[in-house]
């Protein structure tokens, strides 16, 4: 519930609608929208909400209010009303979220009373339930007090109570809960390792991994921690587990991670293997030069490029014809990493049936785009070519620039692929003439006229004039 929905909720509450049926009390956004909505309605439609006169005895008035009306009073634009509503709020614990908001109120007396009420009304269970909301309000000006109170109460929580926050969809809540758990040593090594492997947030991963690795060396901790870290889906946690193999004396196991899908994990595995006296480059060379390389792990190809030298390009070039597309793609990427790109060898791969191979080839050829055969590339932008071939060829032509780039872009304005049409249109719009347009002014004018729908008349005239074809 946001924006106008907060105002609508305020009007319903003014008609004594039950609070729980008017907004989702578990959603912080609903409470924040209600707080803003009450003032919005009071400002634009003052008759829609109950008003308290300056001369009215506020304590007597507010003491008779039910939960719905008291919620409105806690959000009232008059600070005196909000202040008195706070005195009455203890009757309805369900209004604690509004008390949390008032802890960051701009009015000093309201703010101080709200903080006193929060201190008195909060306990461990309610702190757990309000953690997400308090941390949300804590990002506001003057919102730090609520976070400090939350910290104090959650430090008294049992592991079971705190565990309710470990799966919260808000990563800020999970970070807060895991930090408290680590500082209070509420989680064992295996629990920390599994948390690091399970959570998608990098801050939580680092926090739990660091705490889990700090326990290594105690009896049984290697068996509790490392398997969970090594099986993690996220590379950061997996790499930490690989590094921990050295401390555990299990360095030999690091070899299997030399072909991990993550470059970070492969780098950590190479470090562990070297510390154990091994040679990762030689290991990669053995993999890439095996007589039967049909089952060659693709990561071994790029791994060789990551730690090898230019001479290793001789092992990678034959892999450009490997039957596995992913191996061909890694071979292209490896040659680029070794700075051993051979245009003549790679150019035919722009016709490869695998999009990944064409994509890697186009990236490798970008530095020499101006030296590639323009007509050959233009042929590969024709509609009958596969989409990934058209994309790879146009990427090189677009970087090349000049009239060839304009020719290719205008030709793709009618491409069957919407994304490629959009890219081509943007290329035409940012095109500027270069020296190669001399003697081809008539073609440039024709191409610009074919793309006139992309320009205003004024801009089109300017483009033609810049190319020497304007009047």
C-alpha positions in Angstrom: 0.0 0.0 0.0 1.7 3.2 -1.2 0.8 6.8 -2.1 -2.9 7.3 -2.4 -3.6 4.0 -0.8 -2.3 5.4 2.4 -4.7 8.2 2.2 -7.6 5.8 1.4 -6.6 3.7 4.4 -6.7 6.8 6.6 -10.2 7.6 5.5 -11.4 4.0 6.2 -9.8 4.2 9.7 -11.6 7.5 10.3 -14.8 5.5 9.7 -13.7 3.1 12.4 -12.7 0.3 10.0 -10.6 -2.3 11.9 -6.9 -1.7 11.6 -6.1 -5.3 10.6 -8.5 -5.3 7.7 -7.4 -1.9 6.5 -3.7 -2.5 6.1 -1.2 -5.4 6.2 0.3 -4.9 9.7 3.2 -7.1 8.8 4.3 -4.9 5.9 6.5 -1.9 6.8 5.4 -0.1 3.6 1.8 -0.1 4.8 2.6 1.7 8.1 4.8 4.2 6.4 2.1 4.9 3.7 -0.5 5.3 6.5 1.7 7.8 8.3 2.1 9.9 5.2 -1.5 9.3 4.1 -3.1 10.8 7.3 -1.3 14.1 6.8 -2.2 14.1 3.1 -5.9 13.7 3.8 -5.8 16.2 6.6 -4.2 18.8 4.4 -6.3 18.4 1.3 -9.6 17.1 2.8 -9.7 18.2 6.4 -13.3 17.1 6.9 -12.4 13.5 6.1 -10.6 13.0 9.4 -11.5 13.8 13.0 -10.1 17.1 14.2 -9.2 18.2 17.7 -9.7 21.8 18.6 -7.0 23.9 20.2 -9.1 24.3 23.3 -10.2 20.7 23.6 -9.0 18.7 26.6 -6.8 16.3 24.6 -6.3 13.7 27.3 -10.0 13.3 27.8 -10.6 13.1 24.0 -7.9 10.7 23.1 -8.4 8.4 26.1 -11.8 7.4 24.6 -10.4 6.6 21.1 -10.4 3.1 19.8 -7.4 1.5 18.0 -8.2 2.8 14.6 -8.8 6.4 15.6 -5.7 6.3 17.9 -3.6 5.2 14.9 -4.8 8.4 13.1 -3.9 10.5 16.1 -0.4 9.1 16.2 0.0 10.3 12.6 -1.7 13.7 13.1 -0.2 16.8 11.7 -0.5 18.5 15.1 2.5 17.6 17.3 0.4 18.0 20.4 -2.1 15.4 19.2 0.7 13.0 18.3 2.3 13.6 21.8 -0.9 12.8 23.7 -1.7 9.9 21.4 1.7 8.4 22.5 0.5 8.5 26.1 -2.5 6.5 25.2 -0.7 4.0 22.8 0.2 1.5 25.5 -3.4 0.3 25.5 -2.9 -1.1 22.0 0.5 -2.9 21.5 -0.4 -3.4 17.8 0.4 0.3 17.3 4.1 -0.1 18.2 5.1 0.4 14.5 3.7 3.9 14.7 5.6 4.5 17.9 8.7 3.5 16.1 8.0 6.1 13.4 7.4 8.7 16.1 10.9 7.9 17.5 12.2 9.7 14.5 9.6 12.5 14.7 10.8 16.1 13.8 9.2 17.5 17.0 11.5 17.0 20.0 8.9 16.4 22.7 7.1 13.8 20.5 10.4 12.1 19.7 11.5 11.9 23.3 8.2 10.5 24.5 8.0 8.0 21.7 11.5 6.7 22.6 10.4 6.3 26.2 7.2 4.4 25.1 9.3 2.2 22.8 11.7 1.3 25.6 8.8 0.4 27.9 6.6 -1.4 25.3 9.2 -3.5 23.5 10.3 -7.0 24.5 12.4 -9.6 22.8 9.5 -11.2 20.9 8.2 -7.9 19.7 11.7 -6.8 18.8 12.1 -9.8 16.6 8.7 -9.1 14.9 9.5 -5.4 14.4 13.2 -5.9 13.3 12.6 -5.3 9.6 10.4 -2.2 10.3 12.8 -0.7 12.9 15.8 -1.1 10.6 13.7 0.5 7.8 12.9 3.5 9.9 16.5 3.6 11.1 17.6 4.8 7.7 15.8 8.0 8.3 17.2 11.1 9.9 17.0 10.7 13.7 16.2 7.0 13.2 19.3 5.6 14.9 17.6 5.3 18.3 15.3 2.6 17.2 18.2 0.6 15.8 20.1 0.9 19.1 17.0 -0.3 21.1 16.6 -3.2 18.6 20.3 -4.1 19.1 19.9 -4.1 22.9 16.8 -6.4 22.9 18.0 -8.8 20.2 21.2 -9.4 22.2 19.0 -10.9 24.8 17.3 -13.2 22.3 17.8 -17.0 22.3 19.3 -18.7 19.2 15.9 -19.9 18.3 14.3 -16.4 18.5 17.2 -14.9 16.4 17.0 -17.7 13.9 13.6 -16.4 12.8 15.4 -13.4 11.2 18.0 -15.5 9.3 15.5 -16.2 6.6 14.0 -12.7 6.4 13.6 -11.6 2.7 15.2 -8.2 3.7 19.0 -8.7 3.5 19.5 -5.8 5.9 17.7 -7.8 8.6 19.7 -10.9 7.8 23.0 -9.0 8.1 21.9 -7.5 11.4 20.8 -10.9 12.8 23.9 -12.7 11.7 26.2 -10.0 13.0 24.6 -10.4 16.4 24.8 -14.2 16.2 28.5 -14.1 15.3 29.3 -11.6 18.0 27.4 -13.6 20.6 28.8 -16.9 19.3 25.4 -18.3 19.0 26.1 -20.4 15.9 28.5 -23.4 15.7 31.0 -23.8 12.9 28.8 -26.1 10.8 25.8 -23.7 11.1 28.0 -20.8 10.0 29.3 -22.7 7.1 25.9 -23.7 5.9 24.6 -20.1 6.4 27.5 -18.8 4.2 26.7 -21.5 1.6 22.9 -20.8 1.6 22.6 -17.0 1.8 22.7 -15.0 -1.4 23.9 -11.8 0.2 27.7 -11.3 -0.1 27.9 -9.4 3.2 26.3 -12.4 5.0 28.5 -14.8 3.2 31.7 -12.9 4.2 30.5 -12.5 7.8 29.7 -16.2 8.2 32.7 -17.5 6.2 35.1 -15.4 8.3 33.6 -16.7 11.5 33.5 -20.3 10.3 37.2 -20.2 9.1 38.2 -18.7 12.4 37.2 -22.0 14.1 39.4 -24.2 11.9 42.0 -26.0 13.8 39.8 -27.2 16.6 39.0 -30.9 16.7 36.5 -31.9 14.1 36.0 -28.4 12.7 37.5 -29.2 9.3 35.0 -32.0 8.6 32.1 -29.7 9.8 33.1 -26.6 7.9 34.9 -27.3 4.7 32.5 -29.7 2.9 29.7 -27.2 3.3 31.8 -24.3 2.0 33.2 -26.4 -0.9 29.6 -27.4 -2.0 28.3 -23.8 -2.0 26.7 -22.4 -5.1 28.2 -18.9 -4.7 31.9 -18.6 -5.7 32.9 -16.4 -2.8 32.0 -19.1 -0.3 33.4 -21.8 -2.4 36.7 -20.0 -2.8 37.0 -19.6 0.9 36.5 -23.3 1.3 39.3 -24.0 -1.2 41.7 -21.7 0.6 40.8 -23.5 3.9 42.0 -26.8 2.3 45.6 -25.7 2.9 45.1 -25.1 6.6 43.4 -28.5 6.9 46.3 -30.2 5.1 44.0 -31.3 2.3 45.8 -29.4 -0.4 45.6 -32.3 -2.9 41.8 -31.9 -3.0 42.3 -28.4 -4.4 43.3 -29.9 -7.8 39.6 -30.7 -8.5 38.8 -27.0 -8.2 41.4 -26.0 -10.8 38.5 -26.5 -13.3 35.8 -24.7 -11.3 33.4 -22.6 -13.3 34.5 -19.5 -11.3 37.7 -17.7 -12.0 37.9 -16.7 -8.3 37.8 -20.3 -7.2 40.3 -21.4 -9.8 42.7 -18.7 -8.6 42.4 -19.9 -5.0 42.9 -23.5 -6.1 46.1 -22.6 -8.0 47.4 -20.8 -4.9 46.8 -23.9 -2.7 48.3 -26.3 -5.3 51.4 -24.1 -5.5 51.8 -24.0 -1.7 51.7 -27.8 -1.8 54.5 -27.8 -4.4 52.4 -28.4 -7.4 52.4 -26.6 -10.8 48.9 -25.6 -12.0 50.1 -24.5 -15.4 51.6 -28.0 -16.0 48.4 -29.6 -14.8 46.4 -27.5 -17.3 48.8 -28.3 -20.1 48.4 -32.0 -19.5 44.6 -31.6 -19.6 44.7 -29.6 -22.9 47.2 -31.8 -24.7 45.6 -35.2 -23.8 45.3 -37.4 -26.9 41.6 -38.0 -26.1 40.3 -34.5 -25.3 36.7 -35.1 -26.1 35.9 -34.9 -22.4 38.2 -31.8 -21.8 36.8 -29.6 -19.1 36.2 -26.2 -20.6 37.6 -24.5 -17.4 40.9 -26.2 -18.1 41.2 -24.2 -21.3 40.7 -20.8 -19.7 42.6 -21.9 -16.7 45.7 -22.4 -18.8 45.4 -18.9 -20.2 45.0 -17.5 -16.7 48.3 -18.9 -15.5 50.2 -19.9 -18.6 52.3 -17.9 -21.1 52.2 -17.0 -24.8 53.8 -20.3 -25.8 50.6 -22.0 -24.5 48.7 -20.6 -27.4 50.0 -23.5 -29.5 47.9 -25.8 -27.2 44.8 -23.6 -27.5 44.7 -23.1 -31.2 43.8 -26.7 -32.1 40.9 -26.4 -29.6 39.2 -23.9 -31.9 37.9 -26.9 -33.8 36.9 -28.9 -30.8 33.5 -30.5 -31.1 32.2 -28.9 -27.8 31.1 -25.4 -28.4 31.9 -24.3 -24.8 35.5 -25.5 -25.4 35.8 -23.5 -28.6 34.5 -20.5 -26.8 37.0 -20.9 -24.0 39.8 -21.4 -26.5 39.0 -18.0 -28.1 38.8 -16.3 -24.7 42.1 -18.0 -23.8 43.9 -16.7 -26.9 42.6 -13.2 -26.2 43.8 -13.4 -22.6 47.3 -14.5 -23.8 47.3 -11.7 -26.4 47.7 -14.2 -29.2 44.7 -13.4 -31.3 45.2 -14.4 -35.0 42.5 -12.6 -37.1 42.7 -15.1 -40.0 42.2 -18.1 -37.7 39.4 -16.5 -35.7 37.4 -14.8 -38.5 35.7 -18.1 -39.7 34.4 -18.6 -36.2 32.0 -15.7 -36.7 29.9 -18.3 -38.7 30.0 -20.8 -35.8 26.6 -22.4 -35.0 27.1 -21.6 -31.3 26.2 -18.1 -30.1 28.8 -18.3 -27.3 31.7 -18.9 -29.7 30.6 -16.0 -32.0 30.2 -13.7 -29.0 33.8 -14.5 -27.8 35.2 -14.2 -31.3 33.6 -10.8 -31.8 35.1 -9.6 -28.5 38.5 -10.9 -29.5 38.4 -9.2 -32.9 37.2 -5.8 -31.7 40.7 -4.3 -31.5 41.3 -5.1 -35.2 37.8 -4.3 -36.4 39.1 -1.7 -38.9 41.4 -4.3 -40.5 38.7 -6.9 -41.1 37.1 -7.4 -44.6 34.1 -5.1 -44.6 32.2 -6.7 -47.4 32.6 -10.2 -45.8 31.2 -8.8 -42.5 28.3 -7.0 -44.3 27.2 -10.3 -45.8 26.8 -11.7 -42.3 24.3 -9.0 -41.4 21.8 -10.3 -44.0 18.5 -11.6 -42.8 19.1 -15.2 -43.7 22.0 -15.5 -41.4 21.4 -16.7 -37.8 20.7 -13.9 -35.3 23.9 -14.4 -33.3 26.0 -14.2 -36.5 24.2 -10.9 -37.5 24.9 -9.5 -34.0 28.6 -10.5 -34.0 29.2 -9.0 -37.4 27.3 -5.8 -36.7 29.2 -5.4 -33.4 32.5 -5.3 -35.4 31.1 -3.1 -38.1 29.6 -0.6 -35.6 33.1 -0.3 -33.9 34.7 0.1 -37.3 32.7 3.2 -38.1 32.6 5.1 -41.4 30.3 4.6 -44.2 30.5 0.8 -43.8 28.9 1.1 -40.3 26.2 3.3 -41.6 25.5 0.9 -44.5 25.2 -2.0 -42.0 23.1 -0.1 -39.6 20.6 1.1 -42.2 20.4 -2.4 -43.6 19.4 -3.8 -40.2 16.6 -1.2 -39.6 14.2 -3.9 -41.0 15.8 -6.8 -39.2 13.3 -9.4 -37.9 14.9 -9.1 -34.4 13.5 -6.1 -32.4 16.6 -5.7 -30.2 18.9 -5.6 -33.3 16.6 -3.1 -35.0 16.8 -0.8 -32.0 20.6 -1.2 -31.8 20.9 -0.4 -35.5 18.7 2.7 -35.1 20.8 4.0 -32.2 23.9 3.4 -34.4 22.5 5.5 -37.2 21.5 8.3 -34.8 25.0 8.6 -33.4 26.8 8.1 -36.7 29.1 10.9 -37.9 30.9 11.1 -41.2 34.6 10.3 -41.5 37.1 10.7 -44.3 35.9 7.6 -46.2 32.6 9.4 -47.2 34.4 11.5 -49.9 33.3 10.4 -53.3 30.4 8.5 -51.8 28.2 11.4 -51.0 25.3 10.1 -53.1 25.3 6.8 -51.1 25.4 8.6 -47.8 22.5 10.8 -48.8 20.5 7.7 -49.8 21.2 5.9 -46.6 20.3 8.9 -44.5 17.0 9.3 -46.5 16.2 5.7 -45.7 16.6 6.4 -42.0 14.9 9.8 -42.0 12.2 8.5 -39.5 15.0 8.5 -36.9 15.6 12.2 -37.2 13.8 15.5 -37.1 14.0 17.4 -40.3 16.5 19.9 -38.8 18.8 17.1 -37.5 18.7 15.3 -40.8 19.7 18.4 -42.7 22.6 18.9 -40.3 23.7 15.4 -40.8 23.6 15.7 -44.6 25.4 19.1 -44.4 28.2 17.5 -42.2 28.6 14.7 -44.8 28.8 17.3 -47.6 25.5 16.3 -49.2 23.4 19.2 -47.8 22.4 22.3 -49.7 
